[in-house]
Amino acid sequence: MAKKKIRYVCQECGAESVKWMGKCPMCGKWNTLVEEETAPEITASPHALTTSFETPRRIAEVDMEELPRFATGSGELDRVLGGGLIPGSIILIAGDPGVGKSSLTLAVCANVARGGRKVLYITGEESARQIRMRAERLNALADELYICAENNFERITHHVEKVQPQLLIVDSIQTIYKTEIESAPGSVSQVRECSAGLMRLSKSLCVTTFVIGHVTKDGSLAGPRILEHIVDTVLFFEGERNADFRVLRAIKNRFGATSEIGLFEMRDTGLEDVPDASKLFLPERAEDIGSVVVPTVEGTRPLLVEVQALVAPTPFMPPRRTSDAVDIKRIQLLLAVLEKRLHLSIGACDVYVKTAGGIKIDEPATDLPIAVALASSFANRKILPQSVIFGEVGLGGEVRAVSKARQRVDESIRMGFTNIIMPKKNFAEISKMKIESAVKLIPVENLRDALKVSMPRKSADSSD
C-alpha cells in the first residue's frame, strides 16, 4: 500500500505547500493553509475523458456542425447562455444565499422535463421532501424530473449512469465529496476533484450539467479558481435578497457573449422573466435634483437606469465616497475632473451614488450622466425635464463618443424621453437618421457645455 503524504492547501486560492505557513505565499491571505492527506498515486490517470486517441488534424478539416441547443423555458436565461443549453456543457451558477439559484434551476428542470427530456436533480443540502415542497410552490412538477438527495460522488455517478438524464443539476458543489480524499466537503481538494469528475461525466455521457456554487462573504466564488476554468459557463446572480428583481450576468461563456444579462423578478411563484427592463426601473422615478436617466447597453439590450447622486458637506476628514452600483474609482475620477476643470469645490463633500433597484453599471457611457448628477446635487439644481444623458468623459473634461448610440436613442424615444444629451460625434451620426420631430438631440463637446444644457437657469430654484 502506497504511503500517503501530508500537504498544506490554501482554502482561498488552492496553493499547495509542504509545510504550514501562517500566510499563503500565493494570495497573501492569513491562516488559510489546512493540512490534507494526498491519496496514493494510481497507474491509470482518472483525468482522461476517453481511452482512445485522436489523430491531430488540420483545423480546416474539423467538421462545422451547428451545436444542437435546446431551450430552458426561460427567455432571459436563454439570452445569457447564448441561445439555450448545449448537450455536454457544464454551467456554474453562483450567488448570495437566498438570491434564487435553486428556484431558477428547479424551474428550468420542470420546463425541460415537460419537453420530454429526462432531468436528474441532485441535492446535497436539502432532502427530497424539501425539494418537492419547493416544486409544489413553483408549479415545477413533471413526470421526467427525478430527485435524489446524495453527497457521495461515486453514488452520484451511479445514479447518472442509471437514469441517463439529458440535464443534471448538482446543488451544490461544496457539499459533494469523494471517499478517497480525506478532507472535508467544500475543501479545495474536494471541490477541485469533484468538479473535474463532473466535467468528465458530462462530456463522456453528453449530459448538460448545472453546478450551483457558494460565494464567500466578499462576493467571490468559494473554492479554487480552477473551478471557473473547468466549466464552460460561469453565471453570477446579482441583487439584494429583499429586493424584487435579480440580475443574472455571464462572467464566462464558451458558447456565447459574456456581456449579456438576464433580468428576473422574484414573486411568490419563483423567478419570472422581465423582458422589458426599462419599465421596471423607471415607474417610480421623480424628476429631482441629482437624478439622471442613463441609457446603458448590456450585451445587445439597451436599458434605461436612473442614477441618483447625493453630495453633502461634511466636517469629517476624509470625506466618504459610497456606491454599491458604480465603481468607486470611476466616481473619484469624475470628482477630480469636476474640481479641476470646472472649479467645483466638491472634494470636501461626502458623495453617495446609487442606481434605482441597485443594478450595477460599468461602461464609459455612464461617465457623463454620473458627472451631471454629481454637479446637480452639489449645485442644488434640477436636471432638464424628460432628458437622458450618455457619453464618456476624458481627463481634460472633453465628452467622447460611445458605441451603440442608435440603440440608446431608440430606447429613450420608446420610453417617452424628448431631450437626449449626447457626445457631438454621436450626434453627427444620428442626426442623419430619421428622428421624431418631438425629440430634441442635444450635442455637447465638453463637460462644461453638458452642465449648461442639462441644468438650465430657468429650472433653477429661486434660492439659487
C-alpha positions in Angstrom: 0.0 0.0 0.0 1.4 3.4 -1.0 2.2 5.8 1.8 0.1 8.9 2.0 1.7 12.2 2.0 0.9 15.3 4.0 0.4 18.7 2.3 -1.0 22.1 3.2 -3.5 23.6 0.9 -4.7 27.2 0.9 -8.5 27.3 1.1 -8.7 30.6 -0.8 -6.5 30.1 -3.9 -5.7 26.3 -3.8 -1.9 26.8 -3.5 0.0 23.9 -2.0 2.9 23.8 0.4 4.9 21.0 2.0 4.9 22.8 5.4 2.5 25.0 7.2 2.8 28.8 7.0 0.7 31.5 8.6 0.5 33.5 5.3 -0.2 31.9 1.9 2.7 32.8 -0.4 0.4 33.0 -3.4 -2.7 35.0 -2.4 -1.3 36.6 0.7 -4.2 35.5 3.0 -3.5 34.6 6.6 -4.4 31.3 8.3 -5.8 29.7 5.2 -3.4 26.7 4.9 -5.1 23.5 6.0 -3.4 20.1 6.4 -4.6 17.5 3.9 -3.6 13.9 3.1 -2.9 13.1 -0.5 -4.4 9.9 -1.9 -1.9 7.2 -3.1 -0.9 7.5 -6.8 -2.5 5.2 -9.3 -1.2 3.9 -12.5 -4.2 4.8 -14.8 -5.0 8.5 -15.0 -8.5 9.3 -13.8 -8.4 12.6 -15.7 -8.7 11.1 -19.2 -12.0 11.7 -21.0 -11.6 8.6 -23.1 -9.2 5.7 -23.6 -9.0 6.2 -27.3 -6.5 8.5 -29.1 -7.4 11.2 -31.6 -5.2 11.9 -34.5 -4.2 15.6 -35.0 -6.0 17.1 -38.0 -5.8 20.4 -39.8 -8.2 22.9 -38.4 -9.9 23.3 -41.8 -10.8 19.6 -41.7 -12.7 19.8 -38.5 -16.5 19.4 -39.0 -18.5 22.6 -38.6 -21.8 21.2 -37.3 -24.3 23.6 -35.6 -24.4 22.9 -31.9 -27.8 21.4 -31.1 -29.1 23.8 -28.4 -32.4 23.2 -26.5 -34.4 25.8 -24.6 -34.6 26.2 -20.9 -38.1 27.6 -20.9 -36.8 31.0 -19.7 -36.1 33.6 -22.4 -33.8 35.6 -20.1 -31.7 32.6 -19.2 -31.5 31.5 -22.9 -30.3 35.0 -23.8 -27.5 34.9 -21.2 -26.5 31.4 -22.3 -26.3 32.4 -26.0 -29.5 30.8 -27.2 -30.1 27.8 -24.9 -28.4 24.7 -23.4 -25.8 22.7 -25.3 -25.5 18.9 -24.6 -22.3 18.0 -22.8 -21.8 21.6 -21.5 -21.2 22.3 -17.8 -22.6 25.6 -16.3 -21.6 27.0 -12.9 -24.2 29.3 -11.3 -23.3 31.3 -8.2 -24.7 34.0 -6.0 -25.5 35.0 -2.4 -27.7 32.7 -0.3 -31.4 33.2 -1.0 -30.9 35.0 -4.2 -32.8 32.4 -6.2 -30.3 29.9 -7.6 -32.2 26.8 -6.6 -35.5 28.3 -7.6 -34.3 29.2 -11.1 -32.7 25.8 -11.7 -35.7 23.9 -10.4 -38.0 25.9 -12.8 -35.6 25.1 -15.6 -35.7 21.4 -14.7 -39.5 21.4 -14.9 -39.5 23.2 -18.3 -37.0 20.8 -19.8 -38.7 17.7 -18.3 -42.1 18.8 -19.7 -40.4 18.9 -23.1 -39.8 15.2 -22.9 -36.2 15.1 -21.7 -35.1 13.3 -18.5 -33.8 15.6 -15.7 -31.9 14.5 -12.6 -31.7 16.9 -9.7 -29.0 16.0 -7.1 -29.3 17.9 -3.8 -26.6 17.8 -1.2 -28.1 20.5 1.1 -31.8 19.6 1.3 -33.9 16.5 1.5 -36.0 15.2 -1.4 -39.1 16.2 0.6 -37.9 19.8 0.8 -37.3 19.9 -3.0 -40.9 18.5 -3.5 -42.3 21.3 -1.3 -40.5 23.9 -3.3 -41.6 22.3 -6.6 -45.2 22.5 -5.4 -44.9 26.2 -4.7 -43.2 26.9 -8.0 -45.5 24.6 -10.0 -42.4 22.7 -11.1 -43.7 19.1 -11.0 -43.0 17.0 -14.1 -43.0 13.2 -14.8 -39.5 13.2 -16.2 -38.0 15.1 -13.3 -36.0 12.8 -10.9 -34.9 13.9 -7.4 -32.1 12.4 -5.3 -30.5 13.6 -2.1 -26.9 12.5 -2.2 -23.4 13.8 -1.3 -21.2 10.9 -2.4 -19.7 11.5 -5.8 -19.3 7.8 -6.6 -23.0 7.2 -5.9 -24.0 10.3 -7.9 -22.1 8.8 -10.9 -24.0 5.6 -10.5 -27.4 7.4 -10.5 -26.5 9.4 -13.6 -25.4 6.3 -15.5 -28.7 4.5 -14.4 -31.1 7.4 -15.1 -29.3 8.6 -18.3 -30.6 12.2 -18.0 -30.2 14.9 -20.6 -30.0 17.6 -17.8 -28.2 17.2 -14.5 -28.4 19.6 -11.5 -25.8 19.5 -8.7 -26.8 21.6 -5.7 -24.2 22.4 -4.6 -20.6 21.5 -5.5 -19.4 22.4 -2.0 -21.4 19.6 -0.4 -20.1 16.8 -2.7 -17.2 14.6 -1.7 -15.1 11.7 -2.9 -14.3 8.9 -0.4 -10.6 8.6 -1.5 -10.0 12.2 -0.5 -9.9 12.6 3.3 -10.5 16.3 3.5 -14.0 17.6 4.3 -16.6 18.5 1.7 -16.1 22.1 0.4 -12.3 22.0 0.8 -10.1 22.9 -2.1 -9.2 19.3 -2.8 -12.8 18.0 -2.8 -14.1 20.9 -4.9 -11.3 20.5 -7.4 -11.6 16.7 -7.8 -15.4 16.6 -7.8 -15.7 19.4 -10.3 -13.2 17.7 -12.6 -15.2 14.4 -12.2 -18.4 16.1 -13.1 -16.7 17.6 -16.2 -15.6 14.2 -17.3 -19.0 12.7 -16.6 -20.8 15.5 -18.5 -18.5 15.2 -21.6 -18.5 11.4 -21.8 -22.3 11.0 -21.4 -23.2 14.2 -23.2 -25.2 15.5 -20.3 -25.8 19.2 -19.8 -24.9 19.9 -16.2 -25.8 22.8 -13.9 -23.5 23.2 -10.9 -24.6 25.5 -8.1 -21.7 27.1 -6.2 -21.4 29.1 -3.0 -19.8 32.6 -2.6 -17.6 34.0 0.1 -18.5 36.9 2.3 -16.8 39.3 -0.1 -19.0 38.1 -3.0 -16.4 36.0 -4.9 -16.8 32.3 -5.8 -15.9 29.9 -3.0 -13.3 27.2 -3.8 -10.3 27.1 -6.0 -10.0 29.2 -9.2 -9.7 26.0 -11.2 -13.4 25.5 -10.8 -14.1 28.5 -13.1 -11.6 27.2 -15.6 -13.1 23.7 -15.8 -16.7 24.8 -16.6 -17.9 26.1 -19.9 -20.1 28.9 -18.5 -20.0 30.9 -15.3 -23.2 32.8 -14.3 -23.5 35.2 -11.3 -26.7 36.3 -9.6 -26.7 40.0 -8.5 -29.4 41.6 -6.4 -30.4 42.0 -2.8 -32.5 39.3 -1.2 -35.0 41.9 0.0 -35.3 43.4 -3.5 -37.9 42.3 -6.1 -35.6 41.8 -9.1 -32.4 39.8 -9.8 -29.7 40.2 -12.5 -28.1 37.1 -14.0 -24.7 38.0 -15.6 -22.4 35.8 -17.6 -18.8 36.1 -16.4 -17.5 33.3 -18.8 -19.3 31.7 -21.7 -17.6 29.4 -24.3 -20.8 29.3 -26.4 -22.0 32.9 -26.3 -21.2 36.5 -25.3 -20.2 37.4 -21.8 -21.8 40.9 -22.0 -25.4 39.7 -21.8 -27.5 39.9 -18.7 -30.9 38.4 -17.8 -33.4 40.2 -15.6 -35.8 38.4 -13.3 -38.4 39.4 -10.8 -38.9 37.4 -7.6 -42.5 36.5 -6.9 -44.4 34.0 -4.8 -44.2 31.6 -7.7 -40.4 32.0 -8.1 -38.3 34.0 -10.6 -40.2 35.4 -13.5 -38.6 36.8 -16.7 -38.5 40.6 -17.1 -38.3 41.2 -20.9 -38.9 45.0 -20.7 -36.4 46.1 -18.0 -36.7 49.8 -18.6 -40.3 49.8 -17.4 -39.2 48.1 -14.3 -36.7 50.7 -13.2 -38.4 54.0 -14.2 -42.1 53.9 -13.0 -41.3 55.4 -9.5 -38.9 58.0 -10.8 -39.4 61.6 -9.8 -37.5 64.3 -11.7 -35.5 65.8 -8.9 -32.1 67.2 -8.0 -29.2 64.8 -8.6 -31.3 62.3 -10.6 -30.3 61.4 -14.2 -31.6 58.7 -16.5 -28.8 56.7 -18.3 -29.4 54.7 -21.5 -26.9 51.9 -20.8 -26.4 48.8 -23.1 -25.8 45.3 -21.6 -24.8 43.0 -24.4 -27.5 43.5 -27.1 -30.0 45.0 -24.7 -30.5 48.8 -24.2 -31.6 49.5 -20.7 -32.7 52.8 -19.1 -31.5 53.2 -15.5 -31.9 56.0 -13.0 -28.7 57.2 -11.4 -29.0 59.2 -8.2 -26.3 61.3 -6.5 -26.2 63.0 -3.1 -23.3 65.4 -2.4 -23.3 66.9 1.1 -20.7 69.0 3.0 -19.1 67.2 5.9 -16.8 68.3 8.8 -15.1 64.9 8.9 -12.0 64.1 7.0 -11.5 62.2 4.8 -15.0 62.6 3.2 -17.0 59.4 2.3 -17.3 58.0 -1.2 -20.0 55.3 -1.2 -21.7 53.4 -4.0 -22.7 49.7 -4.5 -23.7 50.2 -8.1 -20.8 52.2 -9.6 -17.1 51.6 -9.3 -15.7 54.0 -6.6 -12.6 54.6 -8.8 -14.8 55.9 -11.5 -16.6 58.3 -9.1 -13.3 59.6 -7.7 -12.0 60.3 -11.3 -15.2 62.2 -12.2 -15.0 64.2 -8.9 -11.4 65.2 -9.8 -12.4 66.3 -13.3 -15.3 68.4 -11.9 -13.0 70.1 -9.3 -10.0 70.6 -11.7 -11.8 71.6 -14.9 -15.0 73.2 -13.6 -13.6 74.5 -10.3 -16.4 72.9 -8.2 -15.3 72.7 -4.6 -16.7 69.2 -4.3 -13.6 67.4 -2.9 -14.6 68.2 0.8 -18.1 66.7 0.5 -19.5 63.3 1.2 -20.6 61.6 -2.0 -23.2 58.9 -2.4 -24.2 57.3 -5.7 -26.8 54.6 -6.3 -29.0 53.3 -9.1 -32.7 52.5 -9.0 -33.0 48.9 -8.0 -29.3 48.6 -7.2 -28.3 47.4 -10.7 -24.6 47.7 -11.4 -23.5 49.8 -14.3 -19.9 49.8 -15.6 -19.3 51.3 -19.0 -17.7 54.5 -20.3 -21.1 55.9 -21.5 -22.1 56.3 -17.8 -19.4 58.9 -17.2 -21.3 62.0 -18.3 -24.6 61.2 -16.6 -22.9 60.5 -13.3 -20.9 63.7 -13.5 -24.1 65.7 -14.2 -25.9 64.0 -11.3 -23.0 64.9 -9.0 -22.9 68.5 -10.2 -26.7 68.8 -9.9 -26.7 67.6 -6.3 -23.7 69.9 -5.4 -25.3 73.0 -7.0 -28.8 72.0 -5.8 -30.2 72.5 -9.3 -32.7 70.3 -11.2 -32.0 68.4 -14.4 -33.7 69.3 -17.7 -37.1 67.5 -17.6 -37.7 64.5 -19.8 -34.0 64.1 -20.6 -31.5 61.2 -20.8 -27.7 61.7 -20.9 -24.8 59.5 -22.1 -21.2 60.0 -23.0 -17.6 59.3 -21.9 -15.7 62.0 -20.0 -11.9 62.4 -20.6 -9.5 63.7 -18.0 -9.5 67.1 -19.8 -13.2 67.4 -19.4 -14.0 66.5 -23.0 -17.0 64.4 -23.9 -16.2 61.5 -26.2 -18.3 59.3 -28.4 -19.6 55.9 -27.3 -20.7 52.8 -29.1 -24.3 51.7 -29.9 -25.6 55.3 -29.7 -28.5 54.5 -32.0 -29.8 51.7 -29.7 -29.6 54.1 -26.7 -31.5 56.8 -28.6 -34.2 54.4 -29.8 -34.8 53.0 -26.4 -35.0 56.6 -24.9 -37.6 57.6 -27.5 -39.6 54.4 -26.9 -39.8 55.3 -23.2 -41.1 58.8 -23.9 -38.0 61.0 -23.3 -37.8 64.1 -25.5 -34.3 65.5 -24.6 -31.3 63.4 -25.4 -27.9 64.9 -24.4 -25.1 63.1 -26.2 -21.5 63.5 -27.5 -21.0 65.7 -30.5 -19.6 62.9 -32.7 -22.6 60.6 -32.0 -24.9 63.5 -32.8 -23.3 63.8 -36.2 -24.1 60.2 -37.0 -27.6 60.0 -35.6 -28.8 63.4 -36.9 -28.6 61.9 -40.4 -31.2 59.3 -39.5 -35.0 59.8 -39.2 -35.9 61.0 -35.7 -39.4 62.0 -34.4 -39.9 65.8 -34.5 -40.8 66.0 -30.8 -37.4 64.6 -29.8 -34.6 67.0 -29.4 -31.0 65.8 -29.8 -28.5 68.0 -27.9 -24.8 67.6 -28.8 -22.1 68.6 -26.2 -18.4 68.9 -26.7 -17.2 69.1 -23.1 -18.4 68.7 -19.6 -19.0 72.5 -19.2 -21.4 72.5 -22.1 -23.2 69.5 -20.8 -23.8 71.1 -17.5 -25.2 74.3 -19.2 -27.7 72.4 -21.3 -28.7 69.8 -18.6 -29.2 72.4 -15.8 -30.7 75.5 -17.4 -31.0 78.6 -15.3 -34.8 78.8 -15.8 -35.2 75.5 -14.0 -33.2 76.5 -11.0 -34.7 77.1 -7.7 -35.5 80.7 -6.6 -32.9 80.3 -3.9 -30.1 79.9 -6.5 
